[in-house]
């Protein structure tokens, strides 16, 4: 491939026009060369095609091996490992590729490949929670990068080493190193990919210790970076960080929207870490008081093998399910989060801090004073170690809550009052308002009824300004709602069709409405509460395009019609990763590294589950219907229009359906089982 042919492709890549770069590459008919494959990999990653990126670097690795260029082959192997690590979280496959690279350069300790290899090893260790190993590899990355004049490995090592120092309690040293990196990034001294990665790392480090002001500044800097060339899932990660900050500053409508966009952007990229944006979505909804939406997001995060705590436990507390909330927090502390990730502290006090903060509140609500005291003492020790204002104020608030519980009203008023002022100073209004409710309780217990009313009104006004009206309502009622009766009789309602009209009865009120397509979808959902219907089932049956199974009433779909869940290239890539995972398991067992082998087996199970999802009986490809996105959009639009018409004529039913109808690739009607509804359709 001539330099002249490469020039327009490189220009497109430098401009961030990755699709044009791919189009120019597609026009080249020459046999694959090293230069061509590297350009393909860069263009594919920028265009959002991870599998094509990995395939190009894998082919480059094999090409260099055939040409007897071991150092170049080792570098290509490191690149495969790096991209797998950034966007799949499958550490076993990462280790397999890094082992191949190490074998190729083991006789050349001064090779510059070692700097890159050390940088990737650093984050493989960090994501697996091995902080000593992270520190050792980070030092090698820094030394190798400086020796060979390679800025990216050096900076990657510096950031990781700083995060280790912060994790180990050496806060000032770690923060100073991160500030130096922020200056380098702001000056534009690094390539776009490394810049985006490192901004993300800096923000994660600040979120670990609750330094939200710094996190906010660096999130704004990452947002400016995001306006230019971006790569892979970094756009989506940036959105999650923005959502975190927006949630803390409130109101949470914008935070929820940003988290939803993050979920959409990260869906094609994240494998093992997809629960992270889902949990952030749940946290934003919880603060709004959208308990149904929060539960949906938290349970989806849990389904993706992510620990949605303490958010889910706090939701259970708000729902009045105190024993369940207490058990969840205890379980989260006893079985720490161990999925490879850099978004959460892998161990130690920083991992426990948010759980302990919630545990104090939940244990006191459950009347479990010893657990509350243990949690508060641990939280205070963590705050002393890390000297973070956020952690210190959480510990102060915990002491105030215990003082109120102990009847030390004067001390409770002092501690809680100081903590409220500090939350306001830290620009965390939701925390300030919630704690103000407890300050009001302390004043009331001390006989200061006018002051108590003043504090409660201030708290409720703040919550209403944050558009968190359900929390204000709970504050005025004095706590979470009482649990509903377990055996409440179902309410009998009507949603029947006669010609082109419908009779609708709910809550004792009956209305007549013109029938719509969306109402037919709704009728099918109401007929089987709790069941998830694929959008194609709804659309195809309504259009008469599919027969209905007489035994089950469900539509019969030909498994071979439509689009493949995985194309053949993606299936082959997953199978190759299974081979690589087996290699990592074998190497771990040979070295008696049982923890590594256990993590690799978890990766293997994940890959097997993904392949089972994409491959049907007898190895046939599973498919989804042609035009799935069009069907989803059309069905959602029709259903929402029907819901708006219902709400206009029957507001109570409109509110009920708003809470209970789920849309997406699957549609369902999910009424509260504690308040059952039986429909006649």
Secondary structure as a PSIPRED ss2 file (coil, helix, strand):
# PSIPRED VFORMAT (PSIPRED V4.0)

   1 X C   1.000  0.000  0.000
   2 X C   1.000  0.000  0.000
   3 X H   0.000  1.000  0.000
   4 X H   0.000  1.000  0.000
   5 X H   0.000  1.000  0.000
   6 X H   0.000  1.000  0.000
   7 X H   0.000  1.000  0.000
   8 X H   0.000  1.000  0.000
   9 X H   0.000  1.000  0.000
  10 X H   0.000  1.000  0.000
  11 X H   0.000  1.000  0.000
  12 X H   0.000  1.000  0.000
  13 X H   0.000  1.000  0.000
  14 X H   0.000  1.000  0.000
  15 X C   1.000  0.000  0.000
  16 X C   1.000  0.000  0.000
  17 X C   1.000  0.000  0.000
  18 X H   0.000  1.000  0.000
  19 X H   0.000  1.000  0.000
  20 X H   0.000  1.000  0.000
  21 X H   0.000  1.000  0.000
  22 X H   0.000  1.000  0.000
  23 X H   0.000  1.000  0.000
  24 X H   0.000  1.000  0.000
  25 X H   0.000  1.000  0.000
  26 X H   0.000  1.000  0.000
  27 X C   1.000  0.000  0.000
  28 X C   1.000  0.000  0.000
  29 X C   1.000  0.000  0.000
  30 X C   1.000  0.000  0.000
  31 X C   1.000  0.000  0.000
  32 X C   1.000  0.000  0.000
  33 X C   1.000  0.000  0.000
  34 X H   0.000  1.000  0.000
  35 X H   0.000  1.000  0.000
  36 X H   0.000  1.000  0.000
  37 X H   0.000  1.000  0.000
  38 X H   0.000  1.000  0.000
  39 X H   0.000  1.000  0.000
  40 X H   0.000  1.000  0.000
  41 X H   0.000  1.000  0.000
  42 X H   0.000  1.000  0.000
  43 X H   0.000  1.000  0.000
  44 X H   0.000  1.000  0.000
  45 X H   0.000  1.000  0.000
  46 X H   0.000  1.000  0.000
  47 X C   1.000  0.000  0.000
  48 X C   1.000  0.000  0.000
  49 X C   1.000  0.000  0.000
  50 X H   0.000  1.000  0.000
  51 X H   0.000  1.000  0.000
  52 X H   0.000  1.000  0.000
  53 X H   0.000  1.000  0.000
  54 X H   0.000  1.000  0.000
  55 X H   0.000  1.000  0.000
  56 X H   0.000  1.000  0.000
  57 X H   0.000  1.000  0.000
  58 X H   0.000  1.000  0.000
  59 X H   0.000  1.000  0.000
  60 X H   0.000  1.000  0.000
  61 X H   0.000  1.000  0.000
  62 X H   0.000  1.000  0.000
  63 X H   0.000  1.000  0.000
  64 X H   0.000  1.000  0.000
  65 X H   0.000  1.000  0.000
  66 X H   0.000  1.000  0.000
  67 X C   1.000  0.000  0.000
  68 X C   1.000  0.000  0.000
  69 X C   1.000  0.000  0.000
  70 X H   0.000  1.000  0.000
  71 X H   0.000  1.000  0.000
  72 X H   0.000  1.000  0.000
  73 X H   0.000  1.000  0.000
  74 X H   0.000  1.000  0.000
  75 X H   0.000  1.000  0.000
  76 X H   0.000  1.000  0.000
  77 X H   0.000  1.000  0.000
  78 X H   0.000  1.000  0.000
  79 X H   0.000  1.000  0.000
  80 X H   0.000  1.000  0.000
  81 X H   0.000  1.000  0.000
  82 X H   0.000  1.000  0.000
  83 X H   0.000  1.000  0.000
  84 X H   0.000  1.000  0.000
  85 X H   0.000  1.000  0.000
  86 X H   0.000  1.000  0.000
  87 X H   0.000  1.000  0.000
  88 X C   1.000  0.000  0.000
  89 X C   1.000  0.000  0.000
  90 X C   1.000  0.000  0.000
  91 X H   0.000  1.000  0.000
  92 X H   0.000  1.000  0.000
  93 X H   0.000  1.000  0.000
  94 X H   0.000  1.000  0.000
  95 X H   0.000  1.000  0.000
  96 X H   0.000  1.000  0.000
  97 X H   0.000  1.000  0.000
  98 X H   0.000  1.000  0.000
  99 X H   0.000  1.000  0.000
 100 X H   0.000  1.000  0.000
 101 X H   0.000  1.000  0.000
 102 X H   0.000  1.000  0.000
 103 X H   0.000  1.000  0.000
 104 X H   0.000  1.000  0.000
 105 X H   0.000  1.000  0.000
 106 X C   1.000  0.000  0.000
 107 X C   1.000  0.000  0.000
 108 X C   1.000  0.000  0.000
 109 X C   1.000  0.000  0.000
 110 X C   1.000  0.000  0.000
 111 X C   1.000  0.000  0.000
 112 X C   1.000  0.000  0.000
 113 X H   0.000  1.000  0.000
 114 X H   0.000  1.000  0.000
 115 X H   0.000  1.000  0.000
 116 X H   0.000  1.000  0.000
 117 X H   0.000  1.000  0.000
 118 X H   0.000  1.000  0.000
 119 X H   0.000  1.000  0.000
 120 X H   0.000  1.000  0.000
 121 X H   0.000  1.000  0.000
 122 X H   0.000  1.000  0.000
 123 X H   0.000  1.000  0.000
 124 X H   0.000  1.000  0.000
 125 X H   0.000  1.000  0.000
 126 X H   0.000  1.000  0.000
 127 X H   0.000  1.000  0.000
 128 X C   1.000  0.000  0.000
 129 X C   1.000  0.000  0.000
 130 X C   1.000  0.000  0.000
 131 X H   0.000  1.000  0.000
 132 X H   0.000  1.000  0.000
 133 X H   0.000  1.000  0.000
 134 X H   0.000  1.000  0.000
 135 X H   0.000  1.000  0.000
 136 X H   0.000  1.000  0.000
 137 X H   0.000  1.000  0.000
 138 X H   0.000  1.000  0.000
 139 X H   0.000  1.000  0.000
 140 X H   0.000  1.000  0.000
 141 X H   0.000  1.000  0.000
 142 X H   0.000  1.000  0.000
 143 X H   0.000  1.000  0.000
 144 X H   0.000  1.000  0.000
 145 X H   0.000  1.000  0.000
 146 X H   0.000  1.000  0.000
 147 X H   0.000  1.000  0.000
 148 X H   0.000  1.000  0.000
 149 X C   1.000  0.000  0.000
 150 X C   1.000  0.000  0.000
 151 X H   0.000  1.000  0.000
 152 X H   0.000  1.000  0.000
 153 X H   0.000  1.000  0.000
 154 X H   0.000  1.000  0.000
 155 X H   0.000  1.000  0.000
 156 X H   0.000  1.000  0.000
 157 X H   0.000  1.000  0.000
 158 X H   0.000  1.000  0.000
 159 X H   0.000  1.000  0.000
 160 X H   0.000  1.000  0.000
 161 X H   0.000  1.000  0.000
 162 X H   0.000  1.000  0.000
 163 X H   0.000  1.000  0.000
 164 X H   0.000  1.000  0.000
 165 X H   0.000  1.000  0.000
 166 X H   0.000  1.000  0.000
 167 X H   0.000  1.000  0.000
 168 X C   1.000  0.000  0.000
 169 X C   1.000  0.000  0.000
 170 X C   1.000  0.000  0.000
 171 X H   0.000  1.000  0.000
 172 X H   0.000  1.000  0.000
 173 X H   0.000  1.000  0.000
 174 X H   0.000  1.000  0.000
 175 X H   0.000  1.000  0.000
 176 X H   0.000  1.000  0.000
 177 X H   0.000  1.000  0.000
 178 X H   0.000  1.000  0.000
 179 X H   0.000  1.000  0.000
 180 X H   0.000  1.000  0.000
 181 X H   0.000  1.000  0.000
 182 X H   0.000  1.000  0.000
 183 X H   0.000  1.000  0.000
 184 X H   0.000  1.000  0.000
 185 X H   0.000  1.000  0.000
 186 X H   0.000  1.000  0.000
 187 X C   1.000  0.000  0.000
 188 X C   1.000  0.000  0.000
 189 X C   1.000  0.000  0.000
 190 X C   1.000  0.000  0.000
 191 X C   1.000  0.000  0.000
 192 X H   0.000  1.000  0.000
 193 X H   0.000  1.000  0.000
 194 X H   0.000  1.000  0.000
 195 X H   0.000  1.000  0.000
 196 X H   0.000  1.000  0.000
 197 X H   0.000  1.000  0.000
 198 X H   0.000  1.000  0.000
 199 X H   0.000  1.000  0.000
 200 X H   0.000  1.000  0.000
 201 X H   0.000  1.000  0.000
 202 X H   0.000  1.000  0.000
 203 X H   0.000  1.000  0.000
 204 X H   0.000  1.000  0.000
 205 X H   0.000  1.000  0.000
 206 X H   0.000  1.000  0.000
 207 X H   0.000  1.000  0.000
 208 X H   0.000  1.000  0.000
 209 X H   0.000  1.000  0.000
 210 X C   1.000  0.000  0.000
 211 X C   1.000  0.000  0.000
 212 X H   0.000  1.000  0.000
 213 X H   0.000  1.000  0.000
 214 X H   0.000  1.000  0.000
 215 X H   0.000  1.000  0.000
 216 X H   0.000  1.000  0.000
 217 X H   0.000  1.000  0.000
 218 X H   0.000  1.000  0.000
 219 X H   0.000  1.000  0.000
 220 X H   0.000  1.000  0.000
 221 X H   0.000  1.000  0.000
 222 X H   0.000  1.000  0.000
 223 X H   0.000  1.000  0.000
 224 X H   0.000  1.000  0.000
 225 X H   0.000  1.000  0.000
 226 X H   0.000  1.000  0.000
 227 X C   1.000  0.000  0.000
 228 X C   1.000  0.000  0.000
 229 X C   1.000  0.000  0.000
 230 X C   1.000  0.000  0.000
 231 X C   1.000  0.000  0.000
 232 X C   1.000  0.000  0.000
 233 X C   1.000  0.000  0.000
 234 X H   0.000  1.000  0.000
 235 X H   0.000  1.000  0.000
 236 X H   0.000  1.000  0.000
 237 X H   0.000  1.000  0.000
 238 X H   0.000  1.000  0.000
 239 X H   0.000  1.000  0.000
 240 X H   0.000  1.000  0.000
 241 X H   0.000  1.000  0.000
 242 X H   0.000  1.000  0.000
 243 X H   0.000  1.000  0.000
 244 X H   0.000  1.000  0.000
 245 X H   0.000  1.000  0.000
 246 X H   0.000  1.000  0.000
 247 X H   0.000  1.000  0.000
 248 X H   0.000  1.000  0.000
 249 X H   0.000  1.000  0.000
 250 X C   1.000  0.000  0.000
 251 X C   1.000  0.000  0.000
 252 X C   1.000  0.000  0.000
 253 X H   0.000  1.000  0.000
 254 X H   0.000  1.000  0.000
 255 X H   0.000  1.000  0.000
 256 X H   0.000  1.000  0.000
 257 X H   0.000  1.000  0.000
 258 X H   0.000  1.000  0.000
 259 X H   0.000  1.000  0.000
 260 X H   0.000  1.000  0.000
 261 X H   0.000  1.000  0.000
 262 X H   0.000  1.000  0.000
 263 X H   0.000  1.000  0.000
 264 X H   0.000  1.000  0.000
 265 X H   0.000  1.000  0.000
 266 X H   0.000  1.000  0.000
 267 X C   1.000  0.000  0.000
 268 X C   1.000  0.000  0.000
 269 X C   1.000  0.000  0.000
 270 X C   1.000  0.000  0.000
 271 X C   1.000  0.000  0.000
 272 X C   1.000  0.000  0.000
 273 X C   1.000  0.000  0.000
 274 X C   1.000  0.000  0.000
 275 X H   0.000  1.000  0.000
 276 X H   0.000  1.000  0.000
 277 X H   0.000  1.000  0.000
 278 X H   0.000  1.000  0.000
 279 X H   0.000  1.000  0.000
 280 X H   0.000  1.000  0.000
 281 X H   0.000  1.000  0.000
 282 X H   0.000  1.000  0.000
 283 X H   0.000  1.000  0.000
 284 X H   0.000  1.000  0.000
 285 X H   0.000  1.000  0.000
 286 X H   0.000  1.000  0.000
 287 X H   0.000  1.000  0.000
 288 X H   0.000  1.000  0.000
 289 X C   1.000  0.000  0.000
 290 X C   1.000  0.000  0.000
 291 X H   0.000  1.000  0.000
 292 X H   0.000  1.000  0.000
 293 X H   0.000  1.000  0.000
 294 X H   0.000  1.000  0.000
 295 X H   0.000  1.000  0.000
 296 X H   0.000  1.000  0.000
 297 X H   0.000  1.000  0.000
 298 X H   0.000  1.000  0.000
 299 X H   0.000  1.000  0.000
 300 X H   0.000  1.000  0.000
 301 X H   0.000  1.000  0.000
 302 X H   0.000  1.000  0.000
 303 X H   0.000  1.000  0.000
 304 X C   1.000  0.000  0.000
 305 X C   1.000  0.000  0.000
 306 X C   1.000  0.000  0.000
 307 X C   1.000  0.000  0.000
 308 X C   1.000  0.000  0.000
 309 X C   1.000  0.000  0.000
 310 X C   1.000  0.000  0.000
 311 X H   0.000  1.000  0.000
 312 X H   0.000  1.000  0.000
 313 X H   0.000  1.000  0.000
 314 X H   0.000  1.000  0.000
 315 X H   0.000  1.000  0.000
 316 X H   0.000  1.000  0.000
 317 X H   0.000  1.000  0.000
 318 X H   0.000  1.000  0.000
 319 X C   1.000  0.000  0.000
 320 X C   1.000  0.000  0.000
 321 X C   1.000  0.000  0.000
 322 X H   0.000  1.000  0.000
 323 X H   0.000  1.000  0.000
 324 X H   0.000  1.000  0.000
 325 X H   0.000  1.000  0.000
 326 X H   0.000  1.000  0.000
 327 X H   0.000  1.000  0.000
 328 X H   0.000  1.000  0.000
 329 X H   0.000  1.000  0.000
 330 X H   0.000  1.000  0.000
 331 X H   0.000  1.000  0.000
 332 X H   0.000  1.000  0.000
 333 X H   0.000  1.000  0.000
 334 X H   0.000  1.000  0.000
 335 X C   1.000  0.000  0.000
 336 X C   1.000  0.000  0.000
 337 X C   1.000  0.000  0.000
 338 X C   1.000  0.000  0.000
 339 X C   1.000  0.000  0.000
 340 X C   1.000  0.000  0.000
 341 X C   1.000  0.000  0.000
 342 X C   1.000  0.000  0.000
 343 X C   1.000  0.000  0.000
 344 X C   1.000  0.000  0.000
 345 X C   1.000  0.000  0.000
 346 X C   1.000  0.000  0.000
 347 X C   1.000  0.000  0.000
 348 X H   0.000  1.000  0.000
 349 X H   0.000  1.000  0.000
 350 X H   0.000  1.000  0.000
 351 X H   0.000  1.000  0.000
 352 X H   0.000  1.000  0.000
 353 X H   0.000  1.000  0.000
 354 X H   0.000  1.000  0.000
 355 X H   0.000  1.000  0.000
 356 X H   0.000  1.000  0.000
 357 X H   0.000  1.000  0.000
 358 X H   0.000  1.000  0.000
 359 X H   0.000  1.000  0.000
 360 X H   0.000  1.000  0.000
 361 X H   0.000  1.000  0.000
 362 X H   0.000  1.000  0.000
 363 X H   0.000  1.000  0.000
 364 X H   0.000  1.000  0.000
 365 X H   0.000  1.000  0.000
 366 X C   1.000  0.000  0.000
 367 X C   1.000  0.000  0.000
 368 X C   1.000  0.000  0.000
 369 X H   0.000  1.000  0.000
 370 X H   0.000  1.000  0.000
 371 X H   0.000  1.000  0.000
 372 X H   0.000  1.000  0.000
 373 X H   0.000  1.000  0.000
 374 X H   0.000  1.000  0.000
 375 X H   0.000  1.000  0.000
 376 X H   0.000  1.000  0.000
 377 X H   0.000  1.000  0.000
 378 X H   0.000  1.000  0.000
 379 X H   0.000  1.000  0.000
 380 X H   0.000  1.000  0.000
 381 X H   0.000  1.000  0.000
 382 X H   0.000  1.000  0.000
 383 X H   0.000  1.000  0.000
 384 X H   0.000  1.000  0.000
 385 X H   0.000  1.000  0.000
 386 X H   0.000  1.000  0.000
 387 X C   1.000  0.000  0.000
 388 X C   1.000  0.000  0.000
 389 X H   0.000  1.000  0.000
 390 X H   0.000  1.000  0.000
 391 X H   0.000  1.000  0.000
 392 X H   0.000  1.000  0.000
 393 X H   0.000  1.000  0.000
 394 X H   0.000  1.000  0.000
 395 X H   0.000  1.000  0.000
 396 X H   0.000  1.000  0.000
 397 X H   0.000  1.000  0.000
 398 X H   0.000  1.000  0.000
 399 X H   0.000  1.000  0.000
 400 X H   0.000  1.000  0.000
 401 X H   0.000  1.000  0.000
 402 X H   0.000  1.000  0.000
 403 X H   0.000  1.000  0.000
 404 X H   0.000  1.000  0.000
 405 X H   0.000  1.000  0.000
 406 X C   1.000  0.000  0.000
 407 X C   1.000  0.000  0.000
 408 X C   1.000  0.000  0.000
 409 X H   0.000  1.000  0.000
 410 X H   0.000  1.000  0.000
 411 X H   0.000  1.000  0.000
 412 X H   0.000  1.000  0.000
 413 X H   0.000  1.000  0.000
 414 X H   0.000  1.000  0.000
 415 X H   0.000  1.000  0.000
 416 X H   0.000  1.000  0.000
 417 X H   0.000  1.000  0.000
 418 X H   0.000  1.000  0.000
 419 X H   0.000  1.000  0.000
 420 X H   0.000  1.000  0.000
 421 X H   0.000  1.000  0.000
 422 X H   0.000  1.000  0.000
 423 X H   0.000  1.000  0.000
 424 X H   0.000  1.000  0.000
 425 X H   0.000  1.000  0.000
 426 X C   1.000  0.000  0.000
 427 X C   1.000  0.000  0.000
 428 X C   1.000  0.000  0.000
 429 X H   0.000  1.000  0.000
 430 X H   0.000  1.000  0.000
 431 X H   0.000  1.000  0.000
 432 X H   0.000  1.000  0.000
 433 X H   0.000  1.000  0.000
 434 X H   0.000  1.000  0.000
 435 X H   0.000  1.000  0.000
 436 X H   0.000  1.000  0.000
 437 X H   0.000  1.000  0.000
 438 X H   0.000  1.000  0.000
 439 X H   0.000  1.000  0.000
 440 X H   0.000  1.000  0.000
 441 X H   0.000  1.000  0.000
 442 X H   0.000  1.000  0.000
 443 X H   0.000  1.000  0.000
 444 X H   0.000  1.000  0.000
 445 X H   0.000  1.000  0.000
 446 X C   1.000  0.000  0.000
 447 X C   1.000  0.000  0.000
 448 X C   1.000  0.000  0.000
 449 X H   0.000  1.000  0.000
 450 X H   0.000  1.000  0.000
 451 X H   0.000  1.000  0.000
 452 X H   0.000  1.000  0.000
 453 X H   0.000  1.000  0.000
 454 X H   0.000  1.000  0.000
 455 X H   0.000  1.000  0.000
 456 X H   0.000  1.000  0.000
 457 X H   0.000  1.000  0.000
 458 X H   0.000  1.000  0.000
 459 X H   0.000  1.000  0.000
 460 X H   0.000  1.000  0.000
 461 X H   0.000  1.000  0.000
 462 X H   0.000  1.000  0.000
 463 X H   0.000  1.000  0.000
 464 X H   0.000  1.000  0.000
 465 X H   0.000  1.000  0.000
 466 X C   1.000  0.000  0.000
 467 X C   1.000  0.000  0.000
 468 X C   1.000  0.000  0.000
 469 X H   0.000  1.000  0.000
 470 X H   0.000  1.000  0.000
 471 X H   0.000  1.000  0.000
 472 X H   0.000  1.000  0.000
 473 X H   0.000  1.000  0.000
 474 X H   0.000  1.000  0.000
 475 X H   0.000  1.000  0.000
 476 X H   0.000  1.000  0.000
 477 X H   0.000  1.000  0.000
 478 X C   1.000  0.000  0.000
 479 X C   1.000  0.000  0.000
 480 X C   1.000  0.000  0.000
 481 X C   1.000  0.000  0.000
 482 X C   1.000  0.000  0.000
 483 X C   1.000  0.000  0.000
 484 X C   1.000  0.000  0.000
 485 X C   1.000  0.000  0.000
 486 X C   1.000  0.000  0.000
 487 X C   1.000  0.000  0.000
 488 X C   1.000  0.000  0.000
 489 X C   1.000  0.000  0.000
 490 X C   1.000  0.000  0.000
 491 X E   0.000  0.000  1.000
 492 X E   0.000  0.000  1.000
 493 X E   0.000  0.000  1.000
 494 X E   0.000  0.000  1.000
 495 X E   0.000  0.000  1.000
 496 X E   0.000  0.000  1.000
 497 X E   0.000  0.000  1.000
 498 X E   0.000  0.000  1.000
 499 X C   1.000  0.000  0.000
 500 X C   1.000  0.000  0.000
 501 X E   0.000  0.000  1.000
 502 X E   0.000  0.000  1.000
 503 X E   0.000  0.000  1.000
 504 X E   0.000  0.000  1.000
 505 X E   0.000  0.000  1.000
 506 X E   0.000  0.000  1.000
 507 X C   1.000  0.000  0.000
 508 X C   1.000  0.000  0.000
 509 X E   0.000  0.000  1.000
 510 X E   0.000  0.000  1.000
 511 X E   0.000  0.000  1.000
 512 X E   0.000  0.000  1.000
 513 X E   0.000  0.000  1.000
 514 X E   0.000  0.000  1.000
 515 X C   1.000  0.000  0.000
 516 X C   1.000  0.000  0.000
 517 X H   0.000  1.000  0.000
 518 X H   0.000  1.000  0.000
 519 X H   0.000  1.000  0.000
 520 X H   0.000  1.000  0.000
 521 X H   0.000  1.000  0.000
 522 X H   0.000  1.000  0.000
 523 X H   0.000  1.000  0.000
 524 X H   0.000  1.000  0.000
 525 X H   0.000  1.000  0.000
 526 X H   0.000  1.000  0.000
 527 X H   0.000  1.000  0.000
 528 X C   1.000  0.000  0.000
 529 X C   1.000  0.000  0.000
 530 X C   1.000  0.000  0.000
 531 X C   1.000  0.000  0.000
 532 X C   1.000  0.000  0.000
 533 X E   0.000  0.000  1.000
 534 X E   0.000  0.000  1.000
 535 X H   0.000  1.000  0.000
 536 X H   0.000  1.000  0.000
 537 X H   0.000  1.000  0.000
 538 X H   0.000  1.000  0.000
 539 X H   0.000  1.000  0.000
 540 X H   0.000  1.000  0.000
 541 X H   0.000  1.000  0.000
 542 X H   0.000  1.000  0.000
 543 X H   0.000  1.000  0.000
 544 X C   1.000  0.000  0.000
 545 X C   1.000  0.000  0.000
 546 X C   1.000  0.000  0.000
 547 X C   1.000  0.000  0.000
 548 X E   0.000  0.000  1.000
 549 X C   1.000  0.000  0.000
 550 X C   1.000  0.000  0.000
 551 X C   1.000  0.000  0.000
 552 X C   1.000  0.000  0.000
 553 X C   1.000  0.000  0.000
 554 X C   1.000  0.000  0.000
 555 X E   0.000  0.000  1.000
 556 X C   1.000  0.000  0.000
 557 X C   1.000  0.000  0.000
 558 X C   1.000  0.000  0.000
 559 X C   1.000  0.000  0.000
 560 X C   1.000  0.000  0.000
 561 X C   1.000  0.000  0.000
 562 X C   1.000  0.000  0.000
 563 X E   0.000  0.000  1.000
 564 X E   0.000  0.000  1.000
 565 X C   1.000  0.000  0.000
 566 X C   1.000  0.000  0.000
 567 X C   1.000  0.000  0.000
 568 X H   0.000  1.000  0.000
 569 X H   0.000  1.000  0.000
 570 X H   0.000  1.000  0.000
 571 X H   0.000  1.000  0.000
 572 X H   0.000  1.000  0.000
 573 X H   0.000  1.000  0.000
 574 X H   0.000  1.000  0.000
 575 X H   0.000  1.000  0.000
 576 X H   0.000  1.000  0.000
 577 X H   0.000  1.000  0.000
 578 X H   0.000  1.000  0.000
 579 X H   0.000  1.000  0.000
 580 X H   0.000  1.000  0.000
 581 X H   0.000  1.000  0.000
 582 X H   0.000  1.000  0.000
 583 X H   0.000  1.000  0.000
 584 X H   0.000  1.000  0.000
 585 X H   0.000  1.000  0.000
 586 X H   0.000  1.000  0.000
 587 X H   0.000  1.000  0.000
 588 X H   0.000  1.000  0.000
 589 X H   0.000  1.000  0.000
 590 X H   0.000  1.000  0.000
 591 X C   1.000  0.000  0.000
 592 X C   1.000  0.000  0.000
 593 X C   1.000  0.000  0.000
 594 X H   0.000  1.000  0.000
 595 X H   0.000  1.000  0.000
 596 X H   0.000  1.000  0.000
 597 X H   0.000  1.000  0.000
 598 X H   0.000  1.000  0.000
 599 X H   0.000  1.000  0.000
 600 X H   0.000  1.000  0.000
 601 X H   0.000  1.000  0.000
 602 X H   0.000  1.000  0.000
 603 X H   0.000  1.000  0.000
 604 X H   0.000  1.000  0.000
 605 X H   0.000  1.000  0.000
 606 X H   0.000  1.000  0.000
 607 X H   0.000  1.000  0.000
 608 X H   0.000  1.000  0.000
 609 X H   0.000  1.000  0.000
 610 X H   0.000  1.000  0.000
 611 X H   0.000  1.000  0.000
 612 X H   0.000  1.000  0.000
 613 X H   0.000  1.000  0.000
 614 X H   0.000  1.000  0.000
 615 X E   0.000  0.000  1.000
 616 X C   1.000  0.000  0.000
 617 X H   0.000  1.000  0.000
 618 X H   0.000  1.000  0.000
 619 X H   0.000  1.000  0.000
 620 X C   1.000  0.000  0.000
 621 X E   0.000  0.000  1.000
 622 X C   1.000  0.000  0.000
 623 X E   0.000  0.000  1.000
 624 X E   0.000  0.000  1.000
 625 X C   1.000  0.000  0.000
 626 X C   1.000  0.000  0.000
 627 X C   1.000  0.000  0.000
 628 X H   0.000  1.000  0.000
 629 X H   0.000  1.000  0.000
 630 X H   0.000  1.000  0.000
 631 X H   0.000  1.000  0.000
 632 X H   0.000  1.000  0.000
 633 X H   0.000  1.000  0.000
 634 X H   0.000  1.000  0.000
 635 X H   0.000  1.000  0.000
 636 X H   0.000  1.000  0.000
 637 X H   0.000  1.000  0.000
 638 X H   0.000  1.000  0.000
 639 X H   0.000  1.000  0.000
 640 X H   0.000  1.000  0.000
 641 X H   0.000  1.000  0.000
 642 X H   0.000  1.000  0.000
 643 X H   0.000  1.000  0.000
 644 X H   0.000  1.000  0.000
 645 X H   0.000  1.000  0.000
 646 X H   0.000  1.000  0.000
 647 X H   0.000  1.000  0.000
 648 X H   0.000  1.000  0.000
 649 X H   0.000  1.000  0.000
 650 X C   1.000  0.000  0.000
 651 X H   0.000  1.000  0.000
 652 X H   0.000  1.000  0.000
 653 X H   0.000  1.000  0.000
 654 X H   0.000  1.000  0.000
 655 X H   0.000  1.000  0.000
 656 X H   0.000  1.000  0.000
 657 X H   0.000  1.000  0.000
 658 X H   0.000  1.000  0.000
 659 X H   0.000  1.000  0.000
 660 X H   0.000  1.000  0.000
 661 X E   0.000  0.000  1.000
 662 X E   0.000  0.000  1.000
 663 X C   1.000  0.000  0.000
 664 X C   1.000  0.000  0.000
 665 X C   1.000  0.000  0.000
 666 X E   0.000  0.000  1.000
 667 X E   0.000  0.000  1.000
 668 X E   0.000  0.000  1.000
 669 X E   0.000  0.000  1.000
 670 X C   1.000  0.000  0.000
 671 X C   1.000  0.000  0.000
 672 X C   1.000  0.000  0.000
 673 X H   0.000  1.000  0.000
 674 X H   0.000  1.000  0.000
 675 X H   0.000  1.000  0.000
 676 X C   1.000  0.000  0.000
 677 X E   0.000  0.000  1.000
 678 X E   0.000  0.000  1.000
 679 X E   0.000  0.000  1.000
 680 X E   0.000  0.000  1.000
 681 X C   1.000  0.000  0.000
